[in-house]
Amino acid sequence: MIPWKRYDPKNPPEFFKEYLISDGRHVDIAMICNYFNEVRWYPPDRSQIDGLSITHYAEINLPE
């Protein structure tokens, strides 16, 4: 099972790292960055999720 975390904009995860993301309906990957003192998610261009609708995220931790 994937340990999903509720996204809290006041306490974002580590920046410049890719995460699994969800808006409650779809799942994709995205990077989170601090852009001019504004935290933003950057999903792929063709994602069904926009960067403002992310409710949950999970760290990607594939075994080696």
mmCIF file of the N, C-alpha and C atoms, coordinates in Angstrom:
data_MODEL
# 
_entry.id   MODEL 
# 
loop_
_atom_site.group_PDB 
_atom_site.id 
_atom_site.type_symbol 
_atom_site.label_atom_id 
_atom_site.label_alt_id 
_atom_site.label_comp_id 
_atom_site.label_asym_id 
_atom_site.label_entity_id 
_atom_site.label_seq_id 
_atom_site.pdbx_PDB_ins_code 
_atom_site.Cartn_x 
_atom_site.Cartn_y 
_atom_site.Cartn_z 
_atom_site.occupancy 
_atom_site.B_iso_or_equiv 
_atom_site.pdbx_formal_charge 
_atom_site.auth_seq_id 
_atom_site.auth_comp_id 
_atom_site.auth_asym_id 
_atom_site.auth_atom_id 
_atom_site.pdbx_PDB_model_num 
ATOM 1   N N  . MET A 1 1  ? 0.836  -1.184 0.000   1.00 0.00 ? 1  MET A N  1 
ATOM 2   C CA . MET A 1 1  ? 0.000  0.000  0.000   1.00 0.00 ? 1  MET A CA 1 
ATOM 3   C C  . MET A 1 1  ? 0.883  1.250  0.000   1.00 0.00 ? 1  MET A C  1 
ATOM 4   N N  . ILE A 1 2  ? 0.458  2.253  -0.706  1.00 0.00 ? 2  ILE A N  1 
ATOM 5   C CA . ILE A 1 2  ? 1.214  3.511  -0.794  1.00 0.00 ? 2  ILE A CA 1 
ATOM 6   C C  . ILE A 1 2  ? 0.799  4.420  0.367   1.00 0.00 ? 2  ILE A C  1 
ATOM 7   N N  . PRO A 1 3  ? 1.760  4.921  1.139   1.00 0.00 ? 3  PRO A N  1 
ATOM 8   C CA . PRO A 1 3  ? 1.421  5.811  2.268   1.00 0.00 ? 3  PRO A CA 1 
ATOM 9   C C  . PRO A 1 3  ? 1.173  7.252  1.805   1.00 0.00 ? 3  PRO A C  1 
ATOM 10  N N  . TRP A 1 4  ? -0.071 7.550  1.445   1.00 0.00 ? 4  TRP A N  1 
ATOM 11  C CA . TRP A 1 4  ? -0.449 8.880  0.985   1.00 0.00 ? 4  TRP A CA 1 
ATOM 12  C C  . TRP A 1 4  ? -0.504 9.850  2.157   1.00 0.00 ? 4  TRP A C  1 
ATOM 13  N N  . LYS A 1 5  ? -0.143 11.106 1.888   1.00 0.00 ? 5  LYS A N  1 
ATOM 14  C CA . LYS A 1 5  ? -0.200 12.169 2.892   1.00 0.00 ? 5  LYS A CA 1 
ATOM 15  C C  . LYS A 1 5  ? -1.080 13.288 2.349   1.00 0.00 ? 5  LYS A C  1 
ATOM 16  N N  . ARG A 1 6  ? -1.893 13.874 3.221   1.00 0.00 ? 6  ARG A N  1 
ATOM 17  C CA . ARG A 1 6  ? -2.717 15.016 2.797   1.00 0.00 ? 6  ARG A CA 1 
ATOM 18  C C  . ARG A 1 6  ? -1.782 16.203 2.574   1.00 0.00 ? 6  ARG A C  1 
ATOM 19  N N  . TYR A 1 7  ? -1.952 16.889 1.451   1.00 0.00 ? 7  TYR A N  1 
ATOM 20  C CA . TYR A 1 7  ? -1.116 18.039 1.132   1.00 0.00 ? 7  TYR A CA 1 
ATOM 21  C C  . TYR A 1 7  ? -1.545 19.249 1.955   1.00 0.00 ? 7  TYR A C  1 
ATOM 22  N N  . ASP A 1 8  ? -0.605 19.827 2.674   1.00 0.00 ? 8  ASP A N  1 
ATOM 23  C CA . ASP A 1 8  ? -0.824 21.030 3.475   1.00 0.00 ? 8  ASP A CA 1 
ATOM 24  C C  . ASP A 1 8  ? 0.073  22.127 2.921   1.00 0.00 ? 8  ASP A C  1 
ATOM 25  N N  . PRO A 1 9  ? -0.482 23.136 2.257   1.00 0.00 ? 9  PRO A N  1 
ATOM 26  C CA . PRO A 1 9  ? 0.344  24.196 1.659   1.00 0.00 ? 9  PRO A CA 1 
ATOM 27  C C  . PRO A 1 9  ? 1.199  24.948 2.683   1.00 0.00 ? 9  PRO A C  1 
ATOM 28  N N  . LYS A 1 10 ? 0.790  24.927 3.941   1.00 0.00 ? 10 LYS A N  1 
ATOM 29  C CA . LYS A 1 10 ? 1.581  25.601 4.981   1.00 0.00 ? 10 LYS A CA 1 
ATOM 30  C C  . LYS A 1 10 ? 2.760  24.762 5.441   1.00 0.00 ? 10 LYS A C  1 
ATOM 31  N N  . ASN A 1 11 ? 2.746  23.478 5.094   1.00 0.00 ? 11 ASN A N  1 
ATOM 32  C CA . ASN A 1 11 ? 3.825  22.567 5.460   1.00 0.00 ? 11 ASN A CA 1 
ATOM 33  C C  . ASN A 1 11 ? 4.113  21.630 4.282   1.00 0.00 ? 11 ASN A C  1 
ATOM 34  N N  . PRO A 1 12 ? 4.667  22.184 3.182   1.00 0.00 ? 12 PRO A N  1 
ATOM 35  C CA . PRO A 1 12 ? 4.871  21.367 1.978   1.00 0.00 ? 12 PRO A CA 1 
ATOM 36  C C  . PRO A 1 12 ? 6.017  20.360 2.155   1.00 0.00 ? 12 PRO A C  1 
ATOM 37  N N  . PRO A 1 13 ? 6.020  19.338 1.296   1.00 0.00 ? 13 PRO A N  1 
ATOM 38  C CA . PRO A 1 13 ? 7.139  18.390 1.331   1.00 0.00 ? 13 PRO A CA 1 
ATOM 39  C C  . PRO A 1 13 ? 8.412  19.029 0.759   1.00 0.00 ? 13 PRO A C  1 
ATOM 40  N N  . GLU A 1 14 ? 9.475  18.269 0.749   1.00 0.00 ? 14 GLU A N  1 
ATOM 41  C CA . GLU A 1 14 ? 10.781 18.744 0.258   1.00 0.00 ? 14 GLU A CA 1 
ATOM 42  C C  . GLU A 1 14 ? 10.671 19.216 -1.196  1.00 0.00 ? 14 GLU A C  1 
ATOM 43  N N  . PHE A 1 15 ? 11.253 20.380 -1.480  1.00 0.00 ? 15 PHE A N  1 
ATOM 44  C CA . PHE A 1 15 ? 11.206 20.957 -2.822  1.00 0.00 ? 15 PHE A CA 1 
ATOM 45  C C  . PHE A 1 15 ? 12.172 20.256 -3.784  1.00 0.00 ? 15 PHE A C  1 
ATOM 46  N N  . PHE A 1 16 ? 11.897 20.416 -5.086  1.00 0.00 ? 16 PHE A N  1 
ATOM 47  C CA . PHE A 1 16 ? 12.718 19.904 -6.190  1.00 0.00 ? 16 PHE A CA 1 
ATOM 48  C C  . PHE A 1 16 ? 12.858 18.385 -6.148  1.00 0.00 ? 16 PHE A C  1 
ATOM 49  N N  . LYS A 1 17 ? 11.760 17.743 -5.812  1.00 0.00 ? 17 LYS A N  1 
ATOM 50  C CA . LYS A 1 17 ? 11.696 16.297 -5.738  1.00 0.00 ? 17 LYS A CA 1 
ATOM 51  C C  . LYS A 1 17 ? 10.382 15.870 -6.391  1.00 0.00 ? 17 LYS A C  1 
ATOM 52  N N  . GLU A 1 18 ? 10.363 14.729 -7.071  1.00 0.00 ? 18 GLU A N  1 
ATOM 53  C CA . GLU A 1 18 ? 9.121  14.255 -7.686  1.00 0.00 ? 18 GLU A CA 1 
ATOM 54  C C  . GLU A 1 18 ? 8.341  13.391 -6.703  1.00 0.00 ? 18 GLU A C  1 
ATOM 55  N N  . TYR A 1 19 ? 7.024  13.523 -6.758  1.00 0.00 ? 19 TYR A N  1 
ATOM 56  C CA . TYR A 1 19 ? 6.110  12.786 -5.894  1.00 0.00 ? 19 TYR A CA 1 
ATOM 57  C C  . TYR A 1 19 ? 4.966  12.225 -6.720  1.00 0.00 ? 19 TYR A C  1 
ATOM 58  N N  . LEU A 1 20 ? 4.331  11.182 -6.209  1.00 0.00 ? 20 LEU A N  1 
ATOM 59  C CA . LEU A 1 20 ? 3.035  10.784 -6.739  1.00 0.00 ? 20 LEU A CA 1 
ATOM 60  C C  . LEU A 1 20 ? 2.044  11.803 -6.202  1.00 0.00 ? 20 LEU A C  1 
ATOM 61  N N  . ILE A 1 21 ? 1.099  12.225 -7.011  1.00 0.00 ? 21 ILE A N  1 
ATOM 62  C CA . ILE A 1 21 ? 0.113  13.220 -6.589  1.00 0.00 ? 21 ILE A CA 1 
ATOM 63  C C  . ILE A 1 21 ? -1.291 12.734 -6.933  1.00 0.00 ? 21 ILE A C  1 
ATOM 64  N N  . SER A 1 22 ? -2.285 13.280 -6.243  1.00 0.00 ? 22 SER A N  1 
ATOM 65  C CA . SER A 1 22 ? -3.672 12.947 -6.530  1.00 0.00 ? 22 SER A CA 1 
ATOM 66  C C  . SER A 1 22 ? -4.567 14.142 -6.238  1.00 0.00 ? 22 SER A C  1 
ATOM 67  N N  . ASP A 1 23 ? -5.639 14.231 -7.017  1.00 0.00 ? 23 ASP A N  1 
ATOM 68  C CA . ASP A 1 23 ? -6.670 15.233 -6.756  1.00 0.00 ? 23 ASP A CA 1 
ATOM 69  C C  . ASP A 1 23 ? -7.923 14.576 -6.186  1.00 0.00 ? 23 ASP A C  1 
ATOM 70  N N  . GLY A 1 24 ? -7.800 13.311 -5.811  1.00 0.00 ? 24 GLY A N  1 
ATOM 71  C CA . GLY A 1 24 ? -8.931 12.552 -5.296  1.00 0.00 ? 24 GLY A CA 1 
ATOM 72  C C  . GLY A 1 24 ? -9.580 11.673 -6.346  1.00 0.00 ? 24 GLY A C  1 
ATOM 73  N N  . ARG A 1 25 ? -9.278 11.933 -7.607  1.00 0.00 ? 25 ARG A N  1 
ATOM 74  C CA . ARG A 1 25 ? -9.823 11.130 -8.706  1.00 0.00 ? 25 ARG A CA 1 
ATOM 75  C C  . ARG A 1 25 ? -8.734 10.513 -9.564  1.00 0.00 ? 25 ARG A C  1 
ATOM 76  N N  . HIS A 1 26 ? -7.667 11.257 -9.825  1.00 0.00 ? 26 HIS A N  1 
ATOM 77  C CA . HIS A 1 26 ? -6.596 10.828 -10.711 1.00 0.00 ? 26 HIS A CA 1 
ATOM 78  C C  . HIS A 1 26 ? -5.273 10.782 -9.950  1.00 0.00 ? 26 HIS A C  1 
ATOM 79  N N  . VAL A 1 27 ? -4.333 10.040 -10.518 1.00 0.00 ? 27 VAL A N  1 
ATOM 80  C CA . VAL A 1 27 ? -2.982 9.939  -9.948  1.00 0.00 ? 27 VAL A CA 1 
ATOM 81  C C  . VAL A 1 27 ? -1.975 10.243 -11.043 1.00 0.00 ? 27 VAL A C  1 
ATOM 82  N N  . ASP A 1 28 ? -0.914 10.956 -10.687 1.00 0.00 ? 28 ASP A N  1 
ATOM 83  C CA . ASP A 1 28 ? 0.144  11.292 -11.641 1.00 0.00 ? 28 ASP A CA 1 
ATOM 84  C C  . ASP A 1 28 ? 1.415  11.566 -10.831 1.00 0.00 ? 28 ASP A C  1 
ATOM 85  N N  . ILE A 1 29 ? 2.424  12.096 -11.489 1.00 0.00 ? 29 ILE A N  1 
ATOM 86  C CA . ILE A 1 29 ? 3.634  12.528 -10.796 1.00 0.00 ? 29 ILE A CA 1 
ATOM 87  C C  . ILE A 1 29 ? 3.753  14.038 -10.950 1.00 0.00 ? 29 ILE A C  1 
ATOM 88  N N  . ALA A 1 30 ? 4.481  14.660 -10.037 1.00 0.00 ? 30 ALA A N  1 
ATOM 89  C CA . ALA A 1 30 ? 4.720  16.101 -10.147 1.00 0.00 ? 30 ALA A CA 1 
ATOM 90  C C  . ALA A 1 30 ? 5.906  16.469 -9.278  1.00 0.00 ? 30 ALA A C  1 
ATOM 91  N N  . MET A 1 31 ? 6.532  17.586 -9.630  1.00 0.00 ? 31 MET A N  1 
ATOM 92  C CA . MET A 1 31 ? 7.603  18.151 -8.820  1.00 0.00 ? 31 MET A CA 1 
ATOM 93  C C  . MET A 1 31 ? 7.038  19.363 -8.090  1.00 0.00 ? 31 MET A C  1 
ATOM 94  N N  . ILE A 1 32 ? 7.485  19.568 -6.868  1.00 0.00 ? 32 ILE A N  1 
ATOM 95  C CA . ILE A 1 32 ? 7.058  20.739 -6.110  1.00 0.00 ? 32 ILE A CA 1 
ATOM 96  C C  . ILE A 1 32 ? 8.259  21.680 -5.995  1.00 0.00 ? 32 ILE A C  1 
ATOM 97  N N  . CYS A 1 33 ? 8.007  22.968 -6.215  1.00 0.00 ? 33 CYS A N  1 
ATOM 98  C CA . CYS A 1 33 ? 9.083  23.963 -6.192  1.00 0.00 ? 33 CYS A CA 1 
ATOM 99  C C  . CYS A 1 33 ? 8.613  25.228 -5.487  1.00 0.00 ? 33 CYS A C  1 
ATOM 100 N N  . ASN A 1 34 ? 9.558  25.969 -4.981  1.00 0.00 ? 34 ASN A N  1 
ATOM 101 C CA . ASN A 1 34 ? 9.296  27.285 -4.415  1.00 0.00 ? 34 ASN A CA 1 
ATOM 102 C C  . ASN A 1 34 ? 9.675  28.285 -5.494  1.00 0.00 ? 34 ASN A C  1 
ATOM 103 N N  . TYR A 1 35 ? 8.675  28.879 -6.133  1.00 0.00 ? 35 TYR A N  1 
ATOM 104 C CA . TYR A 1 35 ? 8.872  29.764 -7.279  1.00 0.00 ? 35 TYR A CA 1 
ATOM 105 C C  . TYR A 1 35 ? 8.543  31.186 -6.867  1.00 0.00 ? 35 TYR A C  1 
ATOM 106 N N  . PHE A 1 36 ? 9.559  32.016 -6.692  1.00 0.00 ? 36 PHE A N  1 
ATOM 107 C CA . PHE A 1 36 ? 9.384  33.397 -6.242  1.00 0.00 ? 36 PHE A CA 1 
ATOM 108 C C  . PHE A 1 36 ? 8.524  33.463 -4.975  1.00 0.00 ? 36 PHE A C  1 
ATOM 109 N N  . ASN A 1 37 ? 8.903  32.662 -3.980  1.00 0.00 ? 37 ASN A N  1 
ATOM 110 C CA . ASN A 1 37 ? 8.226  32.591 -2.678  1.00 0.00 ? 37 ASN A CA 1 
ATOM 111 C C  . ASN A 1 37 ? 6.787  32.089 -2.760  1.00 0.00 ? 37 ASN A C  1 
ATOM 112 N N  . GLU A 1 38 ? 6.457  31.391 -3.829  1.00 0.00 ? 38 GLU A N  1 
ATOM 113 C CA . GLU A 1 38 ? 5.143  30.757 -3.962  1.00 0.00 ? 38 GLU A CA 1 
ATOM 114 C C  . GLU A 1 38 ? 5.366  29.274 -4.246  1.00 0.00 ? 38 GLU A C  1 
ATOM 115 N N  . VAL A 1 39 ? 4.770  28.423 -3.436  1.00 0.00 ? 39 VAL A N  1 
ATOM 116 C CA . VAL A 1 39 ? 4.918  26.981 -3.614  1.00 0.00 ? 39 VAL A CA 1 
ATOM 117 C C  . VAL A 1 39 ? 4.004  26.532 -4.754  1.00 0.00 ? 39 VAL A C  1 
ATOM 118 N N  . ARG A 1 40 ? 4.579  25.803 -5.714  1.00 0.00 ? 40 ARG A N  1 
ATOM 119 C CA . ARG A 1 40 ? 3.815  25.325 -6.871  1.00 0.00 ? 40 ARG A CA 1 
ATOM 120 C C  . ARG A 1 40 ? 4.154  23.876 -7.184  1.00 0.00 ? 40 ARG A C  1 
ATOM 121 N N  . TRP A 1 41 ? 3.127  23.145 -7.581  1.00 0.00 ? 41 TRP A N  1 
ATOM 122 C CA . TRP A 1 41 ? 3.299  21.797 -8.103  1.00 0.00 ? 41 TRP A CA 1 
ATOM 123 C C  . TRP A 1 41 ? 3.383  21.887 -9.622  1.00 0.00 ? 41 TRP A C  1 
ATOM 124 N N  . TYR A 1 42 ? 4.225  21.041 -10.220 1.00 0.00 ? 42 TYR A N  1 
ATOM 125 C CA . TYR A 1 42 ? 4.386  21.008 -11.673 1.00 0.00 ? 42 TYR A CA 1 
ATOM 126 C C  . TYR A 1 42 ? 4.149  19.589 -12.192 1.00 0.00 ? 42 TYR A C  1 
ATOM 127 N N  . PRO A 1 43 ? 2.883  19.247 -12.479 1.00 0.00 ? 43 PRO A N  1 
ATOM 128 C CA . PRO A 1 43 ? 2.604  17.947 -13.096 1.00 0.00 ? 43 PRO A CA 1 
ATOM 129 C C  . PRO A 1 43 ? 2.947  17.999 -14.587 1.00 0.00 ? 43 PRO A C  1 
ATOM 130 N N  . PRO A 1 44 ? 3.006  16.853 -15.272 1.00 0.00 ? 44 PRO A N  1 
ATOM 131 C CA . PRO A 1 44 ? 3.269  16.846 -16.712 1.00 0.00 ? 44 PRO A CA 1 
ATOM 132 C C  . PRO A 1 44 ? 2.206  17.635 -17.482 1.00 0.00 ? 44 PRO A C  1 
ATOM 133 N N  . ASP A 1 45 ? 2.567  18.132 -18.637 1.00 0.00 ? 45 ASP A N  1 
ATOM 134 C CA . ASP A 1 45 ? 1.658  18.949 -19.453 1.00 0.00 ? 45 ASP A CA 1 
ATOM 135 C C  . ASP A 1 45 ? 0.339  18.253 -19.771 1.00 0.00 ? 45 ASP A C  1 
ATOM 136 N N  . ARG A 1 46 ? 0.366  16.970 -20.011 1.00 0.00 ? 46 ARG A N  1 
ATOM 137 C CA . ARG A 1 46 ? -0.857 16.249 -20.402 1.00 0.00 ? 46 ARG A CA 1 
ATOM 138 C C  . ARG A 1 46 ? -1.553 15.581 -19.207 1.00 0.00 ? 46 ARG A C  1 
ATOM 139 N N  . SER A 1 47 ? -1.210 15.977 -18.015 1.00 0.00 ? 47 SER A N  1 
ATOM 140 C CA . SER A 1 47 ? -1.820 15.401 -16.820 1.00 0.00 ? 47 SER A CA 1 
ATOM 141 C C  . SER A 1 47 ? -3.276 15.818 -16.697 1.00 0.00 ? 47 SER A C  1 
ATOM 142 N N  . GLN A 1 48 ? -4.096 14.949 -16.122 1.00 0.00 ? 48 GLN A N  1 
ATOM 143 C CA . GLN A 1 48 ? -5.486 15.287 -15.835 1.00 0.00 ? 48 GLN A CA 1 
ATOM 144 C C  . GLN A 1 48 ? -5.596 16.103 -14.548 1.00 0.00 ? 48 GLN A C  1 
ATOM 145 N N  . ILE A 1 49 ? -4.474 16.307 -13.872 1.00 0.00 ? 49 ILE A N  1 
ATOM 146 C CA . ILE A 1 49 ? -4.439 17.053 -12.612 1.00 0.00 ? 49 ILE A CA 1 
ATOM 147 C C  . ILE A 1 49 ? -3.740 18.383 -12.854 1.00 0.00 ? 49 ILE A C  1 
ATOM 148 N N  . ASP A 1 50 ? -4.358 19.463 -12.420 1.00 0.00 ? 50 ASP A N  1 
ATOM 149 C CA . ASP A 1 50 ? -3.645 20.740 -12.499 1.00 0.00 ? 50 ASP A CA 1 
ATOM 150 C C  . ASP A 1 50 ? -2.952 20.976 -11.150 1.00 0.00 ? 50 ASP A C  1 
ATOM 151 N N  . GLY A 1 51 ? -1.973 21.835 -11.147 1.00 0.00 ? 51 GLY A N  1 
ATOM 152 C CA . GLY A 1 51 ? -1.156 22.053 -9.957  1.00 0.00 ? 51 GLY A CA 1 
ATOM 153 C C  . GLY A 1 51 ? -1.877 22.641 -8.766  1.00 0.00 ? 51 GLY A C  1 
ATOM 154 N N  . LEU A 1 52 ? -3.088 23.163 -8.973  1.00 0.00 ? 52 LEU A N  1 
ATOM 155 C CA . LEU A 1 52 ? -3.837 23.791 -7.886  1.00 0.00 ? 52 LEU A CA 1 
ATOM 156 C C  . LEU A 1 52 ? -4.830 22.851 -7.214  1.00 0.00 ? 52 LEU A C  1 
ATOM 157 N N  . SER A 1 53 ? -5.087 21.685 -7.807  1.00 0.00 ? 53 SER A N  1 
ATOM 158 C CA . SER A 1 53 ? -6.113 20.787 -7.276  1.00 0.00 ? 53 SER A CA 1 
ATOM 159 C C  . SER A 1 53 ? -5.543 19.587 -6.519  1.00 0.00 ? 53 SER A C  1 
ATOM 160 N N  . ILE A 1 54 ? -4.259 19.592 -6.210  1.00 0.00 ? 54 ILE A N  1 
ATOM 161 C CA . ILE A 1 54 ? -3.625 18.459 -5.542  1.00 0.00 ? 54 ILE A CA 1 
ATOM 162 C C  . ILE A 1 54 ? -4.041 18.416 -4.078  1.00 0.00 ? 54 ILE A C  1 
ATOM 163 N N  . THR A 1 55 ? -4.554 17.260 -3.671  1.00 0.00 ? 55 THR A N  1 
ATOM 164 C CA . THR A 1 55 ? -4.997 17.081 -2.287  1.00 0.00 ? 55 THR A CA 1 
ATOM 165 C C  . THR A 1 55 ? -4.103 16.135 -1.502  1.00 0.00 ? 55 THR A C  1 
ATOM 166 N N  . HIS A 1 56 ? -3.442 15.207 -2.201  1.00 0.00 ? 56 HIS A N  1 
ATOM 167 C CA . HIS A 1 56 ? -2.594 14.209 -1.541  1.00 0.00 ? 56 HIS A CA 1 
ATOM 168 C C  . HIS A 1 56 ? -1.329 13.976 -2.359  1.00 0.00 ? 56 HIS A C  1 
ATOM 169 N N  . TYR A 1 57 ? -0.287 13.541 -1.665  1.00 0.00 ? 57 TYR A N  1 
ATOM 170 C CA . TYR A 1 57 ? 0.962  13.190 -2.326  1.00 0.00 ? 57 TYR A CA 1 
ATOM 171 C C  . TYR A 1 57 ? 1.591  12.010 -1.603  1.00 0.00 ? 57 TYR A C  1 
ATOM 172 N N  . ALA A 1 58 ? 2.509  11.357 -2.278  1.00 0.00 ? 58 ALA A N  1 
ATOM 173 C CA . ALA A 1 58 ? 3.252  10.241 -1.707  1.00 0.00 ? 58 ALA A CA 1 
ATOM 174 C C  . ALA A 1 58 ? 4.678  10.278 -2.242  1.00 0.00 ? 58 ALA A C  1 
ATOM 175 N N  . GLU A 1 59 ? 5.611  9.955  -1.379  1.00 0.00 ? 59 GLU A N  1 
ATOM 176 C CA . GLU A 1 59 ? 7.016  9.887  -1.811  1.00 0.00 ? 59 GLU A CA 1 
ATOM 177 C C  . GLU A 1 59 ? 7.221  8.683  -2.710  1.00 0.00 ? 59 GLU A C  1 
ATOM 178 N N  . ILE A 1 60 ? 8.043  8.855  -3.720  1.00 0.00 ? 60 ILE A N  1 
ATOM 179 C CA . ILE A 1 60 ? 8.408  7.750  -4.601  1.00 0.00 ? 60 ILE A CA 1 
ATOM 180 C C  . ILE A 1 60 ? 9.636  7.092  -3.996  1.00 0.00 ? 60 ILE A C  1 
ATOM 181 N N  . ASN A 1 61 ? 9.500  5.847  -3.605  1.00 0.00 ? 61 ASN A N  1 
ATOM 182 C CA . ASN A 1 61 ? 10.605 5.156  -2.968  1.00 0.00 ? 61 ASN A CA 1 
ATOM 183 C C  . ASN A 1 61 ? 10.720 3.726  -3.505  1.00 0.00 ? 61 ASN A C  1 
ATOM 184 N N  . LEU A 1 62 ? 11.157 3.643  -4.739  1.00 0.00 ? 62 LEU A N  1 
ATOM 185 C CA . LEU A 1 62 ? 11.314 2.345  -5.373  1.00 0.00 ? 62 LEU A CA 1 
ATOM 186 C C  . LEU A 1 62 ? 12.497 1.595  -4.765  1.00 0.00 ? 62 LEU A C  1 
ATOM 187 N N  . PRO A 1 63 ? 12.375 0.282  -4.602  1.00 0.00 ? 63 PRO A N  1 
ATOM 188 C CA . PRO A 1 63 ? 13.506 -0.492 -4.086  1.00 0.00 ? 63 PRO A CA 1 
ATOM 189 C C  . PRO A 1 63 ? 14.626 -0.538 -5.115  1.00 0.00 ? 63 PRO A C  1 
ATOM 190 N N  . GLU A 1 64 ? 15.828 -0.672 -4.625  1.00 0.00 ? 64 GLU A N  1 
ATOM 191 C CA . GLU A 1 64 ? 16.989 -0.725 -5.529  1.00 0.00 ? 64 GLU A CA 1 
ATOM 192 C C  . GLU A 1 64 ? 17.225 -2.107 -6.044  1.00 0.00 ? 64 GLU A C  1 
# 
